[in-house]
Amino acid sequence: MALTARGSLSERWPAGDTPLPTLRSLLLRLIGQQNGAVSAEEIDRYLDALEEPKRTTLARLRQTILEILPEADQGISYGVPAFKVGGKTIAGIDEPLPVPLVEKLTTVRLRQAFPA
């Protein structure tokens, strides 16, 4: 099982304790595709399994990132939806953030991933 920054997937969403079994099963299936792109529909299913207000907030964050990085591939990294450019993860949608901060973070990450 892959480890995340906050522990293993099973530690973050224990089978008996999670209120979101659909989300857990989706993440367990996607974890095998952790380093690859997944379809927009897979990310939609991930977001649909979340409770409000997190679902709406992260959907807005996803849209913001896609507006900033329209060329980004959507994927799964560390068990959460992520956006990759040139195969490198640039942004993820684990926690909601203000738009100006998302713009700054993606700019910094692009510079780190693709130095001049």
N, C-alpha and C positions, 0 to 999 in steps of 0.2 A: 504494500500500500504506500502510495506517495505521501511524503510529509509536506505540510504547508508551514507557513510562518507561525501559525497558531496551533500547530499539532496536526495529528493525522486526521483524515476525513472522518474516520469513525469516532475520534475524540470530539470533533466539532459537532457531529450529528449522530450521537449514539442511537442505535436501532430502536431500543425500547423507549427512549426519552424524547425523540423528535416529534414535534407536532406536524411536521411536513414530510411524511413518508414518500410522497411523490417526488419532492425535491431531492431527498436523499437518494432514491433509486436513480433518478436522472443523473445526479452528480457521480454516483458510482459507475454508471455506464459511460459517462463522458470522460472520466478520469483516465481511461485508456487512450483517449484522444488528446491528452493534456497538451502536447506540444504541437498539435495540428489544428487546422482551421475546422470549424464546424459550421453548419448552416445557420442562417438567421432564424430559421424555425426552431432549431435546438435552443438557441438563446431565448427565443420567445417562450418556449416551454419552461425553461428555467425561471424566467421572470413571472410567468403565470402561476407557478407553484408557490411564490412568495405571498406573505400576508401584507395587507395594506398597513401603513402607508409606504412600506419599503418597496413594494412592487412599482407603484407610480413614480416614486422618487428615483429609483434606479433605472426605470424606463426612460425618464427624462435625461438622466445622466448619460445613458447609452446614446440617445439622440444627439446630445451635445457633443459627445466624443466623435460620433459619425459626421457631424457638421464640421468639426475641426479637422478630422482625419478621414475624408470620404474614401480614400484609397485603402484604408485599413481592412485587414481580414479579421473576422470575428473568430475567436477561439476560446479555449478553456486553459487557464494557467493558474496553478495553485488552487484548483477546485472552484474558481469563479470565472465568469465571463471576462474575456480580455480582448484587447485590440492589438494586432500585430502589423508592423510595416517591415517589409523585407525580411520576414521571419522572426523579427525581434519584438517582444512584448513591449508596448509603449504605454498602455493604460489598461486598467481593470475597473470593474464596477462592483466593488465590494461594499463601499461606504459612500453615501451621498456627499457631494462636494459642490461648492459654488462655482458657477461657470467661469469667472475670471481665474480662479485657482486651477481649474481643469485645463484652461488654455496655457497657463504658465507651466504646469506640470508636464503637459504633453510636449511643449516646446523644449523644456530642459531634457526630457527623456529622449526626444529625437536627436538632440545635440550629443547626448551621451552614446546613443546607439550608433550614430553615423557621424563621427567626428570629421571635421573638414580637413 
